């Protein structure tokens, strides 16, 4: 029971709670608070019939509200009716008022139209005024930018590109940012990079024109620079001479007064010439406008492409350097070719030096040194090649002078030129070679034109003319005229040409920045080459020429003797030129002595040879009858002609040194003796009669008489006759028929026939034996029955056997 009551109480409590929930939900719905989802869920979440109960509660609430609305309407209904009645009363008045208001409005509108028009005009003017003010303000803001852009265009038109870039920079950084909202500003901003590229292209085009211009003007720039260097050198040389004169004046005032005056005049003229040239000579800036390269450098530097420009410039200049260093194939033919080549190179490096000093970083000293080293190697190679083609010493000398001026010019600009001066020493050797070739022709012409006879001197004036050309000194010379000097015309001419060679060689040594000792050494070496090689070769060739006879050879020997004596004067001549004493330790000596001695020995040998050849010519015309029964009783005609020739020839040898004449005479006699001996022993000669032996003996007697007549003085006793001793003993053996004595005394020092060789005797005896046999057969058919002939033949056979045994013994002993 109690449990049931508790259950009812619980249900009652739940019902009350539900009612409270429904009332809260209705209150929320009436308050129109959204969303209602939460409220509605709270209604439907509890009981299954909660929806029905909620709807009942909702209907009850609606009915309550309807009753309240009805009460309110009933309460206010009379007031509403009264208000409507009042409204109807004022309706007529409202109509009247409407008409009046309409009329008033119409009249007001009519009256306000003019005011409205004026007001609108005022508004329009105020808007225009405001717009104008705004435009003025904006224009004032834009005008600087527009003015700067106009200035930019003007600068572009007058090619002031560097200023134009500065203007662009101001536009971009200062003016255009203020008006960036306008379209024209955007157009300007878009055009500025194009203008920069245009400026770069134009400046690069100007640079290319500049490079082309300096390529064309390089030779003129170089020529101008070389002229200035040469003038400076001339001025310095003249000034140095003046200083030397002033110094010499203190030492030898009286003696050098005239020389000093002459040098002062020369120096004054040099100064005047220098002043004149200074007015005429143009500089590199006068010949070439360097502004394009400055402008292009500044432009590229401003644009941040300075390194690109530097690389481009250096690359193009390297290409131009290679073109400049490439010579013409015919450069070696004329000095103008070399001058143009050097002028272009000097002009190139003068421009580079100018660029180096007036720009910052476009070219550096390292770059120019590298470029110069490359160029110097190429120049040296080119000069070595082309100078080797030069065969004219004058052209080589002019080339040397050009190289010196070229080196001095570039040295003045700070370029090292030591290798060029080293090259000059190589060219000096070549110059000496060309000089030697030229002087070889001169010597040959002198020798060809010489008459190889002593120089005739008609009077003292002619004598002085000769000794002015050649240092001839003869204390024993009779000063009475006319006379003949021992040497021929070629001697003073050769001597003068040697001095001219020394002068020519000295010309090359000038301006080489070498000491006097080195120059002296060079002169002596080149002169030695002239004497030992060129002159010696010419003399040797002259001596070997077929048309040079014995008289000419004798004169050549005399000439070389005098030239040899003149060598000491040549040494003095060189010493006077170089002011180097011959007593200096390192001073070279001239080899003329050996040269002329060798030539003289060759001439002597040629004399011996020609004498022997002449003797052979006479021997060849000998016509012996080897079968004659008796001699003619006189010497052969050919031999007498030969002796007469030798006698006249040896008379010419009186001017030769005694030893030479004696040697020639001895050589001629020995050769004659040998030729006669060979004639007897000729293998083609099969038989000889005793009559031929007797005739041959007469010829040998004439030779001995010639030898004993002392054709050349200076022989002691019968020295010259000994040349025929072999023939004499051989002929005596056959003439006396003293075979027993020969065989008995053979091998003894006291033998009468000591110079007769058994083989020679055997050969001749066999020929005589055959001749005797043949003669006996021809003369008498019964000759074999004659006792004397039989005995003689037996003797001959016995002697032949003994001679053969001697010959065999000699061969076995050998």
C-alpha positions in Angstrom: 0.0 0.0 0.0 2.7 2.2 1.0 4.7 1.2 -2.1 1.7 2.1 -4.2 1.4 5.5 -2.7 5.0 6.2 -3.3 4.5 5.3 -6.9 1.6 7.6 -7.3 3.6 10.4 -5.7 6.4 9.8 -8.2 4.0 9.9 -11.1 2.4 13.1 -9.8 5.8 14.6 -9.5 6.7 13.7 -13.0 3.5 15.1 -14.4 4.2 18.4 -12.7 7.7 18.4 -14.1 6.4 17.8 -17.6 3.9 20.6 -17.3 6.7 22.9 -16.3 8.8 21.7 -19.3 5.9 22.4 -21.7 5.3 25.8 -20.3 9.0 26.7 -20.7 8.8 25.4 -24.3 5.8 27.6 -25.0 7.5 30.6 -23.5 10.5 30.1 -25.7 8.3 29.7 -28.8 6.4 32.9 -27.9 9.7 34.8 -27.4 10.6 33.9 -31.1 14.1 32.9 -30.0 15.7 30.8 -32.7 16.7 28.1 -33.2 13.9 26.0 -31.7 15.5 22.7 -32.3 16.7 22.3 -28.7 13.3 23.3 -27.3 11.4 20.9 -29.5 13.8 18.0 -28.8 13.1 18.5 -25.1 9.4 18.1 -25.8 9.8 14.8 -27.7 12.6 13.2 -25.8 10.7 12.0 -22.7 7.3 10.3 -23.2 5.8 8.7 -26.2 2.6 10.8 -25.7 4.4 13.9 -24.9 3.6 15.3 -28.4 -0.2 15.0 -27.8 0.0 16.6 -24.5 2.2 19.4 -25.9 -0.3 20.1 -28.6 -3.0 20.3 -26.1 -1.0 22.8 -24.1 -0.3 24.8 -27.3 -4.0 24.9 -28.2 -4.9 26.1 -24.8 -2.3 28.8 -25.0 -3.7 30.0 -28.4 -7.2 30.2 -27.1 -6.1 32.4 -24.2 -4.4 34.7 -26.6 -7.4 35.0 -28.8 -9.5 36.0 -25.8 -7.1 38.7 -24.8 -7.0 40.0 -28.4 -10.8 40.1 -28.5 -10.9 42.0 -25.2 -8.5 44.5 -26.5 -10.4 45.1 -29.7 -13.6 45.6 -27.8 -11.9 48.1 -25.6 -10.5 50.3 -28.5 -13.4 49.9 -31.0 -15.1 53.2 -30.1 -11.9 55.2 -30.4 -11.4 53.8 -33.8 -14.8 54.7 -35.0 -14.3 58.2 -33.7 -11.0 58.5 -35.5 -12.5 57.4 -38.8 -15.2 60.0 -38.4 -12.7 62.7 -37.8 -10.7 61.6 -40.8 -13.7 61.8 -43.0 -14.3 65.4 -41.8 -10.9 66.6 -42.8 -11.0 64.9 -46.1 -12.4 67.9 -47.9 -9.8 70.2 -46.3 -7.1 67.8 -47.3 -8.3 68.1 -50.9 -8.1 71.8 -50.8 -4.7 71.7 -49.1 -3.5 69.3 -51.8 -4.5 71.7 -54.5 -2.9 74.6 -52.8 0.3 72.7 -52.2 0.3 71.6 -55.8 -0.1 75.1 -57.0 2.5 76.3 -54.6 4.8 73.6 -55.7 4.3 74.5 -59.3 4.9 78.1 -58.8 8.0 77.2 -56.7 9.3 74.9 -59.4 8.9 77.6 -62.0 10.7 80.1 -59.8 13.5 77.7 -58.9 14.3 76.6 -62.5 16.7 79.5 -63.0 18.2 79.1 -59.6 18.7 75.4 -60.4 20.4 76.2 -63.7 22.6 78.7 -62.1 23.3 76.3 -59.2 24.2 73.6 -61.7 26.5 76.0 -63.6 28.1 76.9 -60.3 28.5 73.2 -59.4 30.0 72.5 -62.9 32.4 75.4 -62.6 33.3 74.3 -59.1 34.0 70.8 -60.4 36.0 72.2 -63.3 38.0 74.4 -60.9 38.6 71.4 -58.7 39.6 69.3 -61.6 41.9 72.0 -62.9 43.5 72.4 -59.6 44.0 68.6 -59.4 45.4 68.6 -63.0 47.8 71.4 -62.1 48.9 69.6 -59.0 49.4 66.4 -61.0 51.1 68.2 -63.8 53.5 69.9 -61.4 54.2 66.4 -60.1 54.7 64.9 -63.6 56.6 67.9 -65.2 60.0 67.1 -63.7 59.8 63.5 -64.9 58.7 64.7 -68.4 61.4 67.3 -68.5 64.0 64.8 -67.5 62.7 62.4 -70.2 62.8 65.2 -72.7 66.4 66.0 -71.6 67.2 62.3 -72.0 65.9 62.3 -75.6 67.9 65.5 -76.3 71.1 63.9 -74.8 70.5 60.9 -77.0 70.1 63.0 -80.1 73.4 64.9 -79.5 75.2 61.6 -78.5 75.8 62.5 -74.9 75.3 59.0 -73.9 77.1 59.1 -70.6 74.9 62.1 -69.4 71.9 60.2 -70.8 72.7 57.3 -68.5 73.0 59.6 -65.5 69.6 61.1 -66.5 68.1 57.6 -66.7 69.4 56.9 -63.2 67.7 60.0 -61.9 64.5 59.2 -63.6 64.4 55.7 -62.2 65.4 56.6 -58.7 63.8 60.0 -58.2 61.2 61.2 -60.6 59.4 58.1 -62.0 58.5 56.6 -58.6 56.4 59.8 -57.9 54.2 59.3 -61.0 54.3 55.6 -61.2 50.5 55.4 -61.3 50.3 57.0 -64.8 50.5 55.1 -68.1 53.1 57.3 -69.6 55.3 56.5 -66.6 55.0 52.8 -67.4 55.8 53.5 -71.0 58.9 55.4 -69.9 59.9 52.6 -67.5 59.5 50.1 -70.3 61.6 52.3 -72.7 64.5 52.9 -70.4 66.1 49.4 -70.8 65.7 49.7 -74.5 67.4 53.1 -74.4 70.2 51.5 -72.4 70.7 48.8 -74.9 70.6 51.3 -77.7 73.3 53.3 -75.9 75.4 50.2 -75.5 75.0 49.3 -79.2 75.8 52.9 -80.3 78.8 53.1 -77.9 80.0 49.7 -79.1 79.6 50.8 -82.7 81.6 53.9 -81.9 84.2 51.7 -80.3 84.4 49.6 -83.4 84.9 52.7 -85.5 87.6 53.8 -83.0 89.3 50.5 -83.3 89.2 50.7 -87.1 90.5 54.3 -86.9 93.5 53.4 -84.8 94.2 50.5 -87.0 94.4 52.8 -90.0 96.3 55.5 -88.1 98.7 53.2 -86.3 101.5 53.6 -88.9 101.2 57.4 -88.8 101.1 57.4 -85.0 104.1 55.1 -84.9 105.9 57.2 -87.5 105.3 60.3 -85.4 106.5 58.6 -82.2 109.7 57.3 -83.9 110.4 60.8 -85.3 110.1 62.3 -81.9 112.4 59.6 -80.4 114.9 60.1 -83.2 114.9 63.9 -82.7 115.3 63.4 -78.9 118.3 61.1 -79.6 119.8 63.6 -82.0 119.4 66.4 -79.5 121.0 64.3 -76.7 123.9 63.4 -79.0 124.5 67.0 -79.9 124.3 68.0 -76.3 126.7 65.3 -75.3 129.1 66.5 -78.0 128.8 70.0 -76.7 129.6 68.8 -73.2 132.6 67.0 -74.5 133.7 70.2 -76.3 133.3 72.2 -73.1 135.4 69.6 -71.2 138.0 69.6 -73.9 138.1 73.3 -73.8 139.3 73.2 -70.3 142.0 70.7 -71.3 143.1 72.1 -74.6 141.6 75.5 -75.0 143.6 76.8 -77.8 143.7 73.7 -80.0 139.9 73.0 -79.8 138.6 76.6 -80.3 137.6 76.0 -83.9 136.1 72.6 -83.2 134.1 74.1 -80.3 132.7 76.8 -82.6 131.6 74.2 -85.2 129.9 72.1 -82.5 128.1 75.1 -81.1 126.8 75.9 -84.5 125.8 72.3 -85.0 124.0 72.3 -81.6 122.3 75.6 -82.4 121.0 74.1 -85.6 119.9 71.0 -83.8 117.9 73.2 -81.3 116.4 75.1 -84.2 115.5 72.0 -86.1 114.0 70.6 -82.8 111.9 73.6 -82.4 110.6 73.4 -85.9 109.8 69.8 -85.6 108.0 70.4 -82.3 105.6 72.7 -84.1 105.0 70.1 -86.9 104.9 66.8 -85.0 101.5 65.7 -83.9 100.7 63.5 -80.9 98.5 60.5 -80.8 95.5 62.5 -79.5 95.9 64.8 -82.5 95.7 61.9 -84.9 93.0 59.8 -83.2 89.9 60.8 -81.2 90.0 58.7 -78.0 86.6 59.9 -76.7 84.7 56.8 -78.1 86.8 54.5 -75.9 86.5 56.7 -72.8 82.7 57.1 -73.4 82.2 53.4 -74.0 84.2 52.5 -70.9 82.2 54.9 -68.8 78.9 53.7 -70.3 79.7 50.1 -69.6 81.0 50.8 -66.2 77.7 52.7 -65.3 75.7 49.8 -66.7 77.7 47.3 -64.6 79.2 45.7 -67.7 82.7 47.1 -67.3 84.3 43.7 -67.2 82.5 42.6 -70.4 83.8 45.8 -72.1 87.4 45.2 -70.9 87.4 41.7 -72.2 85.9 42.7 -75.6 88.4 45.6 -75.9 91.4 43.4 -75.1 90.2 40.6 -77.4 89.8 43.0 -80.3 93.2 44.6 -79.7 94.9 41.2 -79.5 93.4 40.5 -82.9 94.6 43.8 -84.2 98.1 43.0 -82.7 98.2 39.8 -84.7 97.3 41.6 -87.9 99.9 44.4 -87.2 102.6 41.8 -86.5 101.9 40.0 -89.8 104.3 41.4 -92.3 103.9 41.7 -96.0 105.7 39.0 -98.0 107.8 41.6 -99.9 108.7 43.6 -96.8 112.4 42.6 -97.1 112.7 44.2 -100.6 112.7 47.9 -99.5 113.4 49.8 -96.4 109.9 51.4 -96.7 108.4 47.9 -96.1 110.3 47.7 -92.8 109.5 51.3 -91.8 105.8 50.7 -92.4 105.9 47.5 -90.3 107.7 49.2 -87.4 105.5 52.3 -87.5 102.4 50.1 -87.2 103.8 48.2 -84.2 104.9 51.4 -82.5 101.6 53.1 -83.2 99.8 50.1 -81.7 101.7 50.1 -78.5 101.7 53.9 -78.2 97.9 53.7 -78.2 97.9 51.0 -75.6 100.3 53.0 -73.4 98.0 56.0 -73.8 95.0 53.9 -72.8 96.9 52.5 -69.9 97.6 55.9 -68.4 94.3 57.7 -69.1 91.9 54.9 -68.1 91.5 53.0 -64.9 91.6 49.2 -65.4 90.8 49.0 -69.1 94.3 47.8 -69.7 96.9 47.0 -67.1 100.7 47.0 -67.1 100.6 43.2 -66.8 98.3 43.0 -69.9 100.6 45.4 -71.9 103.7 43.5 -70.8 102.2 40.2 -71.8 101.1 41.6 -75.2 104.5 43.1 -75.7 106.3 39.9 -74.9 104.1 38.1 -77.4 104.7 40.8 -80.0 108.4 40.8 -79.3 108.8 37.1 -80.0 106.8 37.5 -83.2 108.8 40.6 -84.3 112.1 38.8 -83.7 111.0 35.8 -85.7 109.8 38.0 -88.5 113.0 40.0 -88.6 115.2 36.9 -88.5 113.3 35.5 -91.5 113.1 38.6 -93.6 116.5 40.0 -92.9 118.0 36.7 -94.1 116.6 37.6 -97.5 118.5 40.9 -97.6 121.6 40.8 -99.8 122.2 44.5 -99.9 124.3 45.8 -97.0 122.9 49.3 -97.3 119.4 47.9 -96.8 120.6 45.8 -93.8 122.2 49.0 -92.4 119.0 51.0 -92.8 117.1 48.1 -91.2 119.5 48.2 -88.3 118.9 52.0 -87.9 115.2 51.4 -88.0 115.4 48.7 -85.3 117.5 51.0 -83.1 114.9 53.9 -83.5 112.1 51.3 -83.0 113.7 50.0 -79.8 114.6 53.4 -78.5 111.0 54.6 -79.1 109.4 51.7 -77.3 111.9 51.8 -74.5 110.9 55.4 -74.0 107.4 54.1 -73.3 108.6 51.6 -70.8 108.8 48.4 -72.9 111.9 46.2 -72.4 113.9 46.0 -75.7 117.0 44.1 -74.7 116.1 41.2 -76.9 116.0 43.5 -79.9 119.5 44.6 -79.3 120.5 41.0 -79.0 118.8 40.4 -82.4 121.0 43.3 -83.8 124.0 41.2 -83.0 122.6 38.4 -85.1 121.8 40.9 -87.9 125.3 42.3 -87.5 126.8 39.0 -88.5 124.4 38.9 -91.5 125.4 42.5 -92.3 129.0 41.5 -92.2 128.2 38.6 -94.6 126.6 41.0 -97.0 129.5 43.3 -96.7 131.9 40.5 -97.4 129.9 39.5 -100.5 129.9 43.1 -101.7 133.6 43.6 -101.0 134.3 40.3 -102.7 132.9 41.7 -105.9 134.9 44.9 -105.4 138.1 43.0 -104.9 137.4 40.9 -108.0 136.8 44.0 -110.0 140.0 45.6 -108.7 142.0 42.5 -109.6 140.4 42.3 -113.0 141.2 45.9 -113.8 144.8 45.7 -112.6 147.6 45.6 -115.2 150.0 43.9 -112.7 152.8 46.2 -113.4 154.6 48.6 -111.1 152.9 52.0 -110.5 154.5 54.7 -112.7 155.1 58.0 -110.8 155.9 60.9 -113.0 156.4 63.6 -110.3 156.2 64.2 -106.6 152.5 65.1 -106.7 151.6 61.8 -108.1 153.8 60.1 -105.5 152.0 62.0 -102.7 148.6 60.9 -104.2 149.7 57.3 -104.1 151.0 57.4 -100.5 147.9 59.3 -99.4 146.0 56.1 -100.3 148.6 53.6 -99.2 151.2 53.9 -96.5 154.2 53.1 -98.7 157.5 53.8 -97.1 160.8 53.1 -98.7 163.8 54.9 -97.2 166.0 53.8 -100.2 163.6 55.1 -102.8 165.2 57.6 -105.1 163.1 60.7 -105.0 164.0 61.5 -108.6 161.2 61.2 -111.0 159.8 59.6 -113.1 160.0 56.3 -111.1 158.1 53.2 -110.6 156.8 51.9 -107.3 157.2 48.2 -106.8 153.5 47.4 -106.3 150.7 47.6 -108.9 147.6 49.8 -108.8 145.5 47.2 -107.0 147.5 47.5 -103.8 146.4 51.1 -102.8 142.9 50.3 -104.1 142.6 47.2 -101.9 144.0 49.1 -98.9 141.4 51.9 -99.4 138.6 49.3 -99.8 139.6 47.6 -96.6 139.4 51.0 -94.8 136.0 51.6 -96.4 134.9 48.2 -95.1 136.0 49.2 -91.6 133.9 52.3 -91.9 130.9 50.4 -93.2 131.3 47.9 -90.4 131.6 50.8 -87.9 128.3 52.2 -89.1 126.5 49.2 -87.9 128.2 49.3 -84.5 126.9 52.8 -83.9 123.9 53.3 -81.6 124.1 49.7 -80.2 124.8 51.0 -76.7 128.1 49.1 -76.6 131.4 50.1 -75.1 134.3 51.2 -77.2 136.2 48.0 -76.4 133.3 45.9 -77.7 133.1 48.0 -80.9 136.9 47.7 -81.3 136.6 44.0 -81.0 133.7 43.8 -83.5 135.6 45.9 -86.0 138.7 43.7 -85.7 136.8 40.5 -86.0 134.9 41.7 -89.1 138.2 43.0 -90.7 139.8 39.6 -90.0 136.9 37.9 -91.8 137.4 40.3 -94.7 141.1 39.5 -94.8 141.2 35.8 -94.1 138.1 34.8 -96.0 137.1 37.3 -98.6 140.4 38.8 -99.7 142.2 35.5 -99.3 139.6 33.7 -101.4 139.8 36.4 -104.1 143.6 36.1 -104.1 143.4 32.3 -104.3 140.9 32.5 -107.2 143.0 35.1 -108.9 146.1 33.0 -108.6 144.3 30.0 -110.1 143.0 31.8 -113.1 144.4 30.5 -116.4 145.2 33.9 -117.9 147.4 34.8 -115.0 151.0 34.3 -116.2 154.3 34.2 -114.4 154.8 37.9 -114.6 151.4 38.5 -113.0 152.2 35.9 -110.3 155.4 37.7 -109.5 153.6 41.0 -109.2 151.0 39.4 -107.0 153.7 38.2 -104.6 155.2 41.7 -104.5 151.7 43.1 -103.9 150.9 40.7 -101.0 154.2 41.6 -99.5 153.3 45.3 -99.4 149.8 44.6 -98.2 151.2 42.4 -95.4 153.4 45.3 -94.3 150.4 47.6 -94.3 148.4 45.5 -91.8 150.0 47.4 -88.8 148.6 50.6 -90.3 145.1 49.1 -90.4 145.4 48.2 -86.8 146.4 51.8 -86.0 143.5 53.0 -88.1 141.0 50.9 -86.0 142.6 52.0 -82.8 142.2 55.7 -83.8 138.5 55.1 -84.6 137.7 53.4 -81.4 140.2 55.1 -79.1 141.3 51.7 -77.8 145.0 51.1 -77.5 146.5 48.1 -79.2 148.2 47.4 -75.9 144.9 46.5 -74.3 144.9 42.9 -73.1 141.6 42.0 -74.8 142.4 43.7 -78.1 142.3 41.3 -81.0 145.0 41.3 -83.7 144.5 41.3 -87.4 145.2 38.1 -89.2 146.4 39.8 -92.4 149.9 38.5 -92.0 148.8 34.9 -92.3 146.4 35.8 -95.1 149.0 37.4 -97.3 151.5 34.8 -96.5 149.1 32.0 -97.6 148.4 34.0 -100.7 152.0 34.4 -101.4 152.7 30.8 -100.8 149.9 29.9 -103.2 151.3 32.3 -105.8 154.7 30.8 -105.3 153.3 27.3 -105.8 151.5 28.5 -108.9 154.7 29.9 -110.2 156.3 26.5 -109.7 153.4 24.8 -111.4 153.2 27.1 -114.3 157.0 26.9 -114.9 156.7 23.1 -114.9 153.7 23.3 -117.3 155.7 25.5 -119.6 158.7 23.1 -119.4 156.2 20.3 -120.2 155.0 22.2 -123.2 158.6 22.5 -124.6 159.2 18.9 -123.8 156.1 17.9 -125.7 157.5 19.5 -128.9 160.8 17.6 -128.6 161.3 15.5 -131.7 164.3 13.1 -131.2 165.3 10.6 -133.8 166.1 7.7 -131.5 167.6 5.7 -134.2 170.1 8.3 -135.5 173.6 6.9 -136.0 175.3 10.1 -135.1 174.4 13.3 -133.2 173.9 16.6 -134.9 176.8 18.2 -133.1 174.6 20.8 -131.5 171.8 20.9 -128.9 168.2 20.4 -129.9 166.3 23.5 -130.9 163.4 23.0 -128.5 165.8 22.8 -125.6 167.6 26.0 -126.5 164.2 27.7 -126.7 163.3 26.3 -123.3 166.6 27.6 -121.8 166.1 31.0 -123.3 162.6 31.1 -121.9 163.8 30.1 -118.4 166.6 32.7 -118.6 164.2 35.5 -119.4 161.7 34.3 -116.9 164.2 34.3 -114.1 165.2 37.8 -114.9 161.7 38.9 -114.0 162.2 37.2 -110.7 164.7 39.8 -109.6 162.0 41.6 -107.6 161.0 38.5 -105.8 162.5 37.5 -102.5 165.7 35.6 -103.1 164.5 32.4 -101.6 161.4 32.4 -103.9 163.4 32.9 -107.0 166.0 30.2 -106.0 163.2 27.7 -105.2 161.5 28.4 -108.5 164.8 28.0 -110.4 165.7 24.8 -108.5 162.1 23.4 -109.0 162.3 24.2 -112.8 165.7 22.5 -113.2 164.6 19.4 -111.2 161.4 19.2 -113.2 163.4 19.5 -116.5 165.8 16.8 -115.3 163.0 14.5 -114.3 161.2 15.1 -117.6 164.3 14.3 -119.7 164.8 11.2 -117.6 161.2 10.1 -118.1 161.7 10.7 -121.9 164.5 8.2 -121.9 162.7 5.7 -119.8 159.4 6.0 -121.6 157.8 2.5 -121.9 156.6 3.3 -125.4 160.2 3.9 -126.5 161.5 0.5 -127.4 165.0 1.1 -128.7 167.6 3.9 -128.6 170.7 4.3 -130.7 174.0 5.5 -129.4 173.8 8.5 -131.7 170.5 9.4 -129.9 172.3 9.0 -126.6 175.0 11.4 -127.8 172.4 13.9 -129.0 170.6 13.7 -125.7 174.0 14.2 -123.9 174.5 17.4 -125.9 171.0 18.7 -124.6 171.9 17.8 -121.0 175.2 19.6 -121.4 173.3 22.8 -122.3 171.1 22.3 -119.2 174.2 22.0 -117.1 175.6 25.1 -118.7 172.4 27.0 -117.9 172.5 25.8 -114.3 176.2 26.8 -114.0 175.4 30.3 -115.4 173.6 31.2 -112.1 170.3 32.3 -113.7 169.2 33.3 -110.2 171.7 34.7 -107.8 172.2 33.1 -104.4 173.1 29.5 -105.2 176.3 28.2 -103.6 178.7 26.3 -105.8 177.2 23.8 -108.2 174.0 23.4 -106.1 171.8 24.0 -109.1 173.8 21.6 -111.3 173.0 18.8 -108.9 169.5 18.9 -110.3 170.9 17.1 -113.4 173.3 14.8 -111.6 171.2 11.7 -112.1 171.1 12.3 -115.9 174.8 13.2 -116.0 175.9 10.0 -114.3 173.6 7.8 -116.4 174.7 9.4 -119.7 178.4 9.2 -118.6 177.9 5.5 -117.9 176.6 4.9 -121.5 178.9 7.3 -123.2 182.1 5.9 -121.5 180.6 2.3 -121.4 182.2 1.9 -118.0 180.0 -1.0 -116.8 182.9 -2.7 -115.0 183.5 0.3 -112.8 179.7 0.7 -112.2 179.3 -3.0 -111.2 182.4 -3.1 -109.2 181.7 0.1 -107.2 177.9 -0.4 -106.9 176.7 0.2 -103.4 179.9 2.2 -102.3 179.6 5.8 -101.2 182.6 6.7 -103.4 181.1 5.2 -106.5 181.4 7.3 -109.6 177.9 6.3 -110.6 176.3 6.5 -107.2 173.1 8.2 -108.5 172.5 5.5 -111.2 169.8 3.1 -110.2 170.3 -0.5 -111.5 166.7 -0.7 -112.8 167.1 2.6 -114.6 170.4 1.5 -116.1 168.9 -1.9 -117.0 165.9 -0.3 -118.8 168.0 2.0 -120.8 170.6 -0.7 -121.6 167.9 -3.0 -123.0 166.7 -0.2 -125.2 170.3 0.5 -126.4 170.8 -3.2 -126.9 167.7 -3.5 -129.1 168.8 -0.4 -131.0 172.2 -1.9 -131.6 170.7 -5.1 -132.9 168.4 -3.3 -135.2 171.2 -1.0 -136.4 173.5 -3.9 -137.1 170.8 -5.7 -139.1 170.1 -2.7 -141.2 173.7 -1.7 -141.8 175.3 -5.1 -142.6 173.7 -8.5 -143.1 177.0 -10.0 -142.0 177.2 -8.0 -138.9 176.8 -11.1 -136.7 180.1 -12.3 -138.0 182.0 -9.3 -136.8 184.0 -10.1 -133.7 183.7 -6.7 -132.0 180.0 -6.6 -132.3 179.7 -10.1 -131.0 181.9 -9.3 -128.1 179.9 -6.1 -127.3 176.6 -8.0 -127.4 178.0 -10.6 -125.1 179.1 -7.9 -122.8 175.7 -6.3 -122.9 174.1 -9.6 -122.2 176.4 -10.2 -119.3 175.8 -6.7 -117.9 172.1 -7.2 -118.3 172.2 -10.4 -116.3 174.2 -8.7 -113.6 171.9 -5.7 -113.5 168.9 -8.0 -113.3 170.4 -9.8 -110.4 171.0 -6.4 -108.7 167.5 -5.4 -109.3 166.2 -8.7 -108.0 168.4 -8.4 -105.0 167.0 -4.9 -104.3 163.4 -6.1 -104.6 164.1 -9.0 -102.3 165.8 -6.7 -99.8 162.9 -4.3 -100.0 
